[in-house]
Amino acid sequence: MPISRTLSAWSAAGVTLALLAGGVGAAPALAAPGEETPITTATFEWGVNAVSQGTSNSGACSYFVAGIADGTDADYRTTEGNVTLLKRAANGDALKVTRDNRCLPMVGDDSRQRALFTGGTGQHNTATGEAHIAWTGAFTIYSYGGLVPWYIQDPVLDVDATGHGVIRATLGGSAGDPGGSGAITPLTPVKNATILELDGVSISGNEIRSTPHYAGTDYFPLIDPKNPASPRSKDSAISPATKAANPTGWGSWPTDMVDFHYRSGLTTYWHSSGGSGDAKKVPYGVTLSLAGGVPDYADIQPITITRQPSGVQALPGDTVTLTGAATTNIPMTYQWQRADSWRGPWKNVEGATEASLVLADRKVGDAGYYRLSVQAGSLSANTYDAFVDVQALVLPWEDSKPRNRVVYAGSQAFVTSGFTGYPEPVYVPQLSRDGGKSWANVLPGDGLLNSRSMVVDAVPADWDGAQYRTLARNGHGPDVVSSIGHFTVLPAPTTPTLRLNVESHPAGTRFDVTKNNDIDVLGGGFGTPKTNLIYGIVPTASWNARGADYLAEDAVTRVEIEPGWNLRNGFFDRSVRPSAGTMKPGVDYSVVLLSATPGDRSLDAALQLPLVAAVPDPDPSTDPSTGPTTEPSPQPSTDPSLEPSTTPTGTAAPSAAPGTDGHPGPGSSTAGAGTTPGDPEGKSGGLAHTGSSPLLALGGAGLILALGAVMALRARRRDVI
């Protein structure tokens, strides 16, 4: 049974994995050479790869669930049918996996989860070595803690006479957003997909040995990754630089597997990309046996880190103490380690074998990363690294003043006030409603904010006219007071509305179609959409003449967006960036938002753009003119294009995940506002919003804090995939 191979041989650190028989059970009597031997009790155990184990790049834990699961924690289970989950210690001991220990590391940072299929059936030709074994059941990998749930169902192993093996299965699940929006889209299952290839397959008694196929395998992506029938690119997804940097280790999973994950959103987790995370992408070996079952579990608890060391910003002469702790049910030893980079290499600190590490008389230049390594028998685990910095004292000084904010009541607002200093300052946000005569802390308790940025999830209406400031402190000297920003809080629209951001585009702004433009648009009056939306720029005439099935086919720039990200509390906030020449001089254009479902007009909203008037070509007999300008006109504009659009009440759409169409995504300010009748001062202008980071909800006025320090740590720790 010849099997076409798509992968090349792989070895880890030059060592071919020996896949030992596991489980218990009586071995069947083998037939005479050349006869087909039936198989009735085969086992298949697999951990996929290190990317699928333990902490992911987002900080969420990736873990396994028995059966086909929906990505929610409520659907978690460790057994279903012929599938059982377990953990493997370094010495091969099997440990029972539970909800509580599923994310705990077993060896280093690897949680070493395995999915065990039992009751495999098939046949083995003892003369040729050919074999066919099939298992029933499934397990789901909760990548990013369930943000991208996908499953492997009913695996089948075929081995040919050359010792080459192929494992096929049904791949299914949902496309998710690793960025954290929580939105998932079911994918069409792929049946009979090649998920792994094996080299050097040999069967001796009940033991099956093999080596996964990876290194040297190329991957050529589909031109349209969402369409399995799309032609393939002639260019490899693995760059020449990546191949040159790792000539014997670069590689890819089978094409079927990678194609599926280009649709799931996990894309380059399945082939080399040149990042530091490439080593985690390599397939784990499979453990196969012709006769086996669920093993006996060792009475060992995985190591639980109960205290993480915290980073310290020290001054010259300071003494720094770092402390970590862990528990398990067998004896443990501690060893502190140091590195110049969070990536390592890590070296033991001589004599540092206690839970606490004391670093005395710090000096400028003594900076380094420290972690506590814990060993318990065949188990090991490491704390997070803690950065110890040593610099001279710098009292806080303001480097970023707060902006005046014009927002809708109930909308989200991003406010920032920045100071530089060492140690890094903490902040106390304050609000005044009496013109600065008195100030009250915005946050409860001690009022502290460990970031220069604060997100107000839903701005209260009574903040209209309020002033905002922060106090900065770093433990040395008095608090330093920031400059003052002002809030203008407007009544929220009740119908779908788009308008320009008055903060970015003052009254009189006009856009020059001959130049690149960055247009900040604010929306309000939307509900919760049940459909994708189309967002873009279209000729105003075609919008006015649109029929029930209009889908902005004539848009000069357009993107289809899904619920999530930019729609918050019924408000929409996103930039649109037409490049020079995409809009034609003399033609009117509008920014529009509409349902991607033909016939649904409930979400329609439009904003006619104020454009610089087209200038005729100059008479060659005269001196050339300076041409149009994008500078705001000195007089307030009365152009009706600055009025907000008003359409029948409906539900509106959020924007797509950041980065899909040039949108800046989390951390970038986009907003919109204009003027309305009866509002000569332009106070009905809009909301400036910064896309979300993982935030901590505080309730009350709807505050969520941008945990800048935590996110910076995660950004530093994450592997580049």
FENTA-V9172 format. One record per backbone hydrogen bond with DSSP energy under -1.0 kcal/mol. CO is the residue of the C=O (numbers start at 0). NH is the residue of the N-H. E is the energy in kcal/mol with one decimal. If there is no record, write none. Layout:
BEGIN
co | nh | e
CO | NH | E
CO | NH | E
END
This chain:
BEGIN
co | nh | e
7 | 213 | -1.5
11 | 14 | -2.4
14 | 11 | -1.3
31 | 34 | -2.1
34 | 125 | -1.4
36 | 123 | -2.0
38 | 121 | -2.1
40 | 291 | -2.0
41 | 119 | -2.9
42 | 288 | -1.8
43 | 116 | -3.3
44 | 286 | -2.7
45 | 114 | -2.7
46 | 48 | -1.4
47 | 283 | -3.3
48 | 51 | -1.1
49 | 52 | -1.7
53 | 61 | -3.4
55 | 58 | -1.6
59 | 55 | -3.5
62 | 141 | -3.5
64 | 139 | -3.2
71 | 74 | -1.1
72 | 75 | -1.8
76 | 65 | -2.6
77 | 84 | -2.5
79 | 82 | -2.1
81 | 117 | -1.9
82 | 79 | -2.4
83 | 115 | -3.0
85 | 113 | -2.7
86 | 94 | -2.9
88 | 91 | -1.8
92 | 88 | -2.6
93 | 297 | -3.2
94 | 86 | -2.5
97 | 101 | -1.3
100 | 103 | -1.2
105 | 379 | -2.5
106 | 109 | -2.1
109 | 105 | -3.3
109 | 106 | -1.7
111 | 87 | -1.7
113 | 85 | -2.0
114 | 45 | -1.7
115 | 83 | -2.2
116 | 43 | -2.2
119 | 41 | -2.1
120 | 133 | -3.0
121 | 38 | -2.8
122 | 131 | -2.4
123 | 36 | -3.0
124 | 128 | -2.5
129 | 124 | -3.0
130 | 158 | -2.7
131 | 122 | -2.0
132 | 156 | -3.1
133 | 120 | -2.3
136 | 153 | -3.4
137 | 66 | -2.7
138 | 151 | -2.3
139 | 64 | -2.2
140 | 142 | -1.6
140 | 149 | -1.8
141 | 62 | -1.0
141 | 144 | -1.2
142 | 145 | -1.0
142 | 147 | -2.2
147 | 142 | -1.5
148 | 173 | -2.6
149 | 140 | -3.5
150 | 171 | -1.7
151 | 138 | -1.7
152 | 169 | -2.7
154 | 134 | -2.5
155 | 167 | -2.6
156 | 132 | -2.5
157 | 165 | -2.4
158 | 130 | -1.7
159 | 162 | -1.7
162 | 200 | -3.2
163 | 159 | -2.4
164 | 197 | -3.1
165 | 157 | -2.3
166 | 194 | -2.5
166 | 195 | -1.4
167 | 155 | -2.7
168 | 192 | -2.4
169 | 152 | -2.2
170 | 189 | -3.2
171 | 150 | -2.9
172 | 186 | -2.8
174 | 184 | -2.8
176 | 179 | -2.3
184 | 174 | -3.3
189 | 170 | -2.5
192 | 168 | -2.1
195 | 166 | -3.1
196 | 212 | -2.4
197 | 164 | -2.7
198 | 210 | -2.1
201 | 208 | -2.6
203 | 206 | -2.2
205 | 289 | -2.2
206 | 203 | -2.7
208 | 201 | -2.1
210 | 198 | -3.3
211 | 9 | -1.0
213 | 216 | -1.9
213 | 251 | -1.3
218 | 236 | -2.9
220 | 232 | -3.2
223 | 226 | -2.3
226 | 229 | -2.3
230 | 222 | -3.0
238 | 242 | -2.0
239 | 243 | -2.5
240 | 244 | -2.0
241 | 245 | -1.2
245 | 248 | -1.1
245 | 249 | -2.1
249 | 215 | -3.8
250 | 271 | -2.6
253 | 257 | -2.1
254 | 258 | -3.0
255 | 259 | -1.9
256 | 260 | -1.8
257 | 261 | -1.7
259 | 263 | -1.5
260 | 264 | -1.3
260 | 265 | -1.0
260 | 266 | -1.9
263 | 175 | -2.0
265 | 268 | -2.7
266 | 269 | -1.3
269 | 252 | -2.3
274 | 277 | -1.5
276 | 279 | -1.3
277 | 280 | -1.5
279 | 50 | -1.6
286 | 44 | -2.4
287 | 207 | -1.3
288 | 42 | -2.4
297 | 299 | -1.9
303 | 326 | -2.1
306 | 324 | -1.6
311 | 388 | -2.7
313 | 390 | -1.8
314 | 317 | -2.3
317 | 361 | -3.2
319 | 358 | -3.7
321 | 356 | -3.1
324 | 305 | -1.5
324 | 306 | -1.7
326 | 303 | -2.9
332 | 374 | -2.2
334 | 372 | -3.1
335 | 348 | -2.8
336 | 370 | -2.0
337 | 346 | -2.5
338 | 368 | -2.9
340 | 343 | -2.0
346 | 337 | -2.8
348 | 351 | -2.2
350 | 352 | -1.4
351 | 335 | -2.8
354 | 323 | -2.3
356 | 321 | -2.8
358 | 319 | -3.2
361 | 316 | -3.9
362 | 365 | -2.4
367 | 387 | -2.9
368 | 338 | -2.0
369 | 385 | -3.1
370 | 336 | -2.8
371 | 382 | -2.2
372 | 334 | -1.7
373 | 380 | -2.3
374 | 332 | -2.1
375 | 378 | -2.4
378 | 375 | -2.5
380 | 373 | -3.5
385 | 369 | -2.4
386 | 311 | -1.8
387 | 367 | -1.8
388 | 313 | -3.0
393 | 421 | -2.3
396 | 419 | -2.7
399 | 417 | -2.3
404 | 487 | -2.6
406 | 489 | -2.9
407 | 410 | -2.2
410 | 458 | -2.8
412 | 455 | -3.2
414 | 453 | -2.9
417 | 398 | -2.1
417 | 399 | -1.6
419 | 396 | -2.0
421 | 393 | -2.9
425 | 472 | -2.0
426 | 448 | -2.8
427 | 470 | -1.7
428 | 441 | -2.5
429 | 468 | -2.0
430 | 439 | -2.3
431 | 466 | -2.7
439 | 430 | -2.5
443 | 446 | -2.0
448 | 426 | -2.7
451 | 416 | -2.1
453 | 414 | -2.9
454 | 703 | -2.8
455 | 412 | -2.5
458 | 409 | -2.8
459 | 462 | -1.5
460 | 463 | -1.5
462 | 465 | -2.5
465 | 486 | -2.7
466 | 431 | -2.2
467 | 484 | -2.7
468 | 429 | -3.1
469 | 481 | -2.5
470 | 427 | -2.0
471 | 479 | -2.7
472 | 425 | -2.7
479 | 471 | -2.8
484 | 467 | -3.3
485 | 404 | -3.2
486 | 464 | -2.1
487 | 406 | -2.7
489 | 408 | -3.1
496 | 523 | -1.8
497 | 644 | -1.5
498 | 521 | -3.1
499 | 672 | -8.5
500 | 504 | -3.3
505 | 508 | -2.0
507 | 632 | -1.6
510 | 611 | -2.5
511 | 514 | -1.8
512 | 580 | -2.4
518 | 575 | -2.2
519 | 500 | -1.7
520 | 573 | -2.1
521 | 498 | -2.3
522 | 571 | -2.0
523 | 496 | -2.1
531 | 595 | -2.8
532 | 560 | -3.0
533 | 593 | -2.0
534 | 558 | -2.0
535 | 591 | -3.0
536 | 555 | -2.5
537 | 589 | -2.7
538 | 542 | -1.7
539 | 543 | -2.6
540 | 544 | -1.5
542 | 545 | -1.3
546 | 549 | -1.4
547 | 598 | -1.9
551 | 554 | -1.7
556 | 536 | -2.2
558 | 534 | -2.5
560 | 532 | -2.6
563 | 565 | -1.5
567 | 570 | -1.4
569 | 525 | -2.2
570 | 567 | -2.0
571 | 522 | -4.1
573 | 520 | -1.9
575 | 518 | -2.7
577 | 516 | -2.2
578 | 581 | -2.0
583 | 586 | -1.7
587 | 539 | -2.2
588 | 608 | -2.8
589 | 537 | -2.5
590 | 606 | -2.5
591 | 535 | -1.8
592 | 604 | -1.9
593 | 533 | -3.2
596 | 599 | -2.0
600 | 603 | -1.2
604 | 592 | -2.4
606 | 590 | -2.8
609 | 510 | -2.6
618 | 621 | -2.5
638 | 641 | -2.1
639 | 642 | -1.8
651 | 528 | -1.2
656 | 659 | -1.3
662 | 658 | -1.0
664 | 667 | -1.5
669 | 688 | -2.4
671 | 500 | -1.1
675 | 678 | -1.8
678 | 681 | -2.2
681 | 684 | -1.1
687 | 413 | -1.0
688 | 669 | -2.0
695 | 704 | -1.7
698 | 701 | -1.1
698 | 702 | -1.5
701 | 456 | -1.9
702 | 697 | -3.0
703 | 454 | -1.6
704 | 695 | -1.4
705 | 707 | -2.3
706 | 710 | -2.4
707 | 711 | -2.4
708 | 712 | -1.9
709 | 713 | -2.4
710 | 714 | -3.0
711 | 715 | -2.0
712 | 716 | -2.0
713 | 717 | -2.3
719 | 276 | -2.1
END
